[in-house]
Amino acid sequence: MHSKKHFGSMFFLVVFLCLSVQGYSGACESSGIQINQTNLGKSNKSIDTSFEVDIVNRCSCTISNLHVNSNGFNSGTTVDPSLFRKDGESYLVNAGKPLGSNGSIKFTYTYDRAFVITPGFWNVDHC
């Protein structure tokens, strides 16, 4: 009889922990992906302005397959495709590789104006 109570308690604890972890990973909502752009000005060689984009994972979990949205994005200079590339209707960041909590990816592009870049979707890997 005692072992049945112990099993029931352990089962409840395991279910509770699983639900807690699942809820915890829910903290990786769009507000957990921070996207900052800095205007670097114009270089002597270009009429376009350079912008540095810093994408930071503020989630407490490791994420991967991070996609962002940016309608009409274009650049007068080549952006390293392992950092940022078109993938269907969105843009894949860091070639889909894992990005740990507080990890960041930076890239630079040039154009006559800054593009709005917003969080899209991603996978939560380790929490």
C-alpha positions as CSV (number, residue, x, y, z in Angstrom):
1,M,0.0,0.0,0.0
2,H,2.8,2.4,0.9
3,S,4.5,1.8,-2.5
4,K,1.2,2.7,-4.3
5,K,1.1,6.0,-2.5
6,H,4.8,6.6,-3.3
7,F,4.2,5.8,-7.0
8,G,1.2,8.1,-7.1
9,S,3.2,10.9,-5.6
10,M,6.1,10.4,-7.9
11,F,3.8,10.2,-10.9
12,F,2.1,13.5,-9.9
13,L,5.6,15.1,-9.4
14,V,6.8,14.0,-12.9
15,V,3.6,15.3,-14.6
16,F,3.9,18.6,-12.7
17,L,7.6,19.0,-13.7
18,C,6.8,18.2,-17.3
19,L,4.1,20.8,-17.4
20,S,6.3,23.3,-15.6
21,V,9.1,22.9,-18.1
22,Q,6.6,23.1,-21.0
23,G,5.3,26.4,-19.5
24,Y,8.8,27.7,-18.9
25,S,9.7,27.2,-22.5
26,G,6.7,29.3,-23.4
27,A,8.8,32.2,-22.1
28,C,10.4,32.1,-25.6
29,E,7.7,34.3,-27.2
30,S,8.4,37.0,-29.7
31,S,9.4,39.4,-27.0
32,G,12.2,37.0,-26.2
33,I,13.9,37.8,-29.5
34,Q,15.4,41.3,-29.5
35,I,16.3,42.9,-32.8
36,N,18.4,46.1,-32.8
37,Q,19.6,48.1,-35.7
38,T,22.3,50.7,-35.6
39,N,22.8,53.2,-38.4
40,L,26.5,53.2,-39.2
41,G,26.3,56.0,-41.7
42,K,27.6,56.1,-45.2
43,S,30.9,54.8,-46.3
44,N,33.1,56.8,-48.7
45,K,32.5,54.1,-51.4
46,S,28.8,54.0,-51.3
47,I,25.8,56.2,-51.6
48,D,23.8,53.8,-49.4
49,T,23.8,53.8,-45.6
50,S,25.2,50.9,-43.6
51,F,23.1,49.3,-40.9
52,E,24.3,46.8,-38.3
53,V,21.7,44.3,-37.2
54,D,22.0,42.6,-33.8
55,I,19.6,39.7,-33.1
56,V,19.7,38.6,-29.5
57,N,18.0,35.5,-27.9
58,R,16.6,36.9,-24.6
59,C,14.8,33.6,-24.0
60,S,16.1,31.5,-21.1
61,C,16.2,28.6,-23.5
62,T,18.4,27.6,-26.5
63,I,16.6,28.1,-29.8
64,S,17.3,27.0,-33.3
65,N,15.8,27.4,-36.8
66,L,15.3,31.1,-36.1
67,H,13.3,32.9,-38.8
68,V,12.6,36.6,-38.9
69,N,10.3,38.7,-41.1
70,S,11.4,41.7,-43.3
71,N,9.2,42.7,-46.2
72,G,11.2,43.7,-49.2
73,F,14.6,43.3,-47.5
74,N,17.5,44.2,-49.8
75,S,21.1,45.1,-49.5
76,G,23.6,46.9,-51.7
77,T,26.3,44.7,-50.3
78,T,26.4,40.9,-49.8
79,V,25.2,39.7,-46.4
80,D,26.9,36.5,-45.3
81,P,24.2,33.8,-46.0
82,S,25.3,31.7,-43.1
83,L,24.1,34.6,-40.9
84,F,21.0,35.8,-42.7
85,R,19.4,34.5,-45.9
86,K,16.0,34.4,-47.6
87,D,14.1,31.2,-46.8
88,G,10.6,31.1,-48.4
89,E,8.6,34.1,-47.1
90,S,11.0,34.7,-44.1
91,Y,14.7,35.0,-43.4
92,L,16.8,32.2,-41.7
93,V,19.2,33.5,-39.1
94,N,22.5,31.7,-38.2
95,A,21.9,29.0,-40.8
96,G,19.3,27.6,-38.4
97,K,22.0,26.6,-35.9
98,P,21.3,26.8,-32.1
99,L,21.5,30.1,-30.4
100,G,21.9,30.0,-26.6
101,S,20.3,32.2,-24.1
102,N,21.6,35.8,-24.5
103,G,23.5,34.6,-27.6
104,S,23.5,37.1,-30.5
105,I,24.1,37.2,-34.3
106,K,25.3,40.4,-36.0
107,F,25.4,41.3,-39.7
108,T,25.6,44.4,-41.7
109,Y,23.7,45.5,-44.8
110,T,23.6,48.7,-46.9
111,Y,20.6,50.4,-48.4
112,D,19.1,53.8,-48.7
113,R,16.9,53.1,-45.6
114,A,16.6,50.7,-42.8
115,F,14.2,47.7,-43.1
116,V,11.9,46.7,-40.4
117,I,13.0,43.2,-39.1
118,T,10.7,41.4,-36.7
119,P,10.8,38.0,-35.0
120,G,9.1,35.2,-36.9
121,F,9.3,31.6,-35.6
122,W,11.9,29.3,-34.1
123,N,12.3,26.0,-32.3
124,V,12.9,25.8,-28.5
125,D,15.7,23.2,-28.1
126,H,17.0,23.1,-24.5
127,C,15.5,24.7,-21.5
